[in-house]
Amino acid sequence: MWSPSKLHPLTTSAYTDSQVDRYLSHILLPVHYYHSAHPAKDIHFLNALRTHQLFSRPYEDLSIHYSKAHRVSLDPQTIYEKIMRGNGREGYCMENTIFFNHILRALGFQVCR
């Protein structure tokens, strides 16, 4: 049975500060939320991230259907490059989840699995 005590916080990210800064710029997040501004890790920041992520990096499932291999990589660096390429192939559900998980961790949010 699941319980909150079984949650294990994850604190390290696969993404560097420069990758995160590139992402924040890419989603047009207001500059007062950038690393250099030292924003509070609060609901307002989280809401801004979620909103800008959804409007600029939408979910899509074309890769799994139209790629030659019919597979997607779950490697965080591969996902980062795919999503940041901006060619309309923004990420399958688990790709977006892994990507956003690592972004949140790199920004200092505590993420549990």
C-alpha positions, 0 to 999 in steps of 0.5 A: 500500500502506498503512503507518503512516508514511502516517497523518496525525494530526488534532488539531483538533476541530469541538466546543467545550469546552462541547459536550464537557463536555455530552457527558461529562455525557450519557454519565455519565462519572465526573467524574475524567475531565472536562476540569477534572480534567486526566485522563491521556490513557491506556488507562483514560480511552479505555476509560471513554469507549468503554464509556460511549459504547457503553452510552449512545449506541448505533448505529442505522440507522433514519434512513437508512431512515425519513427522507424524504430517506433521507440522513444528514449527515456534518457534525460539528455536525449529528451532535452535535445528533442524537446529543445530542438523545437521542430514540433516533436515536443515529447511523449507523455513520459518524455515530458514527465522526465524532462520536467522532473529534471528541470524542477530538480535543477531549479531547486524544487524537491521532487518525489518519485 
